[in-house]
Amino acid sequence: MNILIIGDSFSANDDGWPSMLSIPHDNFSENGVGEYKIYKQLKDADKYDKILVNHTSPWRVNTPYHPVHYKNKERPNNDFIMADVEYHCKKVKDMRLVKKYFNKFYDFEYQLGIYNLLVEKLMSIPNSIHITFHSKEDTSKIPNNFNSIWKKNQGNINHMDYKGNYTVTQLIKKLL
C-alpha cells in the first residue's frame, strides 16, 4: 500500500506517527498551514492507494507572506492564526496590523464557510481518510478527531509525545 499524507503540523514530522505506520508514504504536510494550502498539497492522487488528510483549524487565515515565519525553514508557508498573531504582535510591527485585522475586520462566517467548502472538496477524494487534532466544535464534519489524544499526550513530535504518536498510529492503521 502506498499512502499520501497531507496536512498541518500534526502530521508534518515524519519522526512521529507517519513513520510508525511502517507503510510507504509521501508526506507533503507543512507546519502552520491552513486548509487551502492543505488542499494544494494534493498531488497525483490517483497514484496512491490511500490519501490521509489531516485537517487544520478553520480559523487559520491564508496569507502568501507571513512577516515572522517566511524565512523559517520549518514553516515558510505559515498562515495566520490568532494565538500566533497575539504572541508575535508585541515585537513585530506587521503582526500588530494583522491583529487589528482579526479584531476589526475578520469575518468568522466567511472563514468557516470557505473552510467547510475545502473540507467537503477534500472529503470527496476517493480512498481518502480524514483526521484532525483540532477542537471537535470547530471541526465537526471531520469523522476522526484526535484532539483528546493530543491534549493528554503533548510533546515535541507532531505536538505529541511518543505515547500520543503511537496511539494515533494504531488508530490510523485500523482506518487503513
FENVEN-V15054 format. One record per helix or strand. SS is the DSSP state (~ for helix, > for strand). FROM is the first residue (numbers start at 1). TO is the last residue. If there is no record, write none. Layout:
BEGIN
ss = <SS & SS>
from = <FROM & FROM>
to = <TO & TO>
END
This chain:
BEGIN
ss = <> & ~ & ~ & > & ~ & ~ & > & > & > & ~ & ~ & ~ & > & > & ~ & > & > & ~>
from = <3 & 9 & 17 & 25 & 35 & 45 & 50 & 61 & 80 & 82 & 93 & 108 & 128 & 144 & 147 & 154 & 160 & 162>
to = <7 & 12 & 20 & 27 & 40 & 47 & 55 & 61 & 80 & 88 & 104 & 123 & 132 & 145 & 152 & 157 & 160 & 175>
END
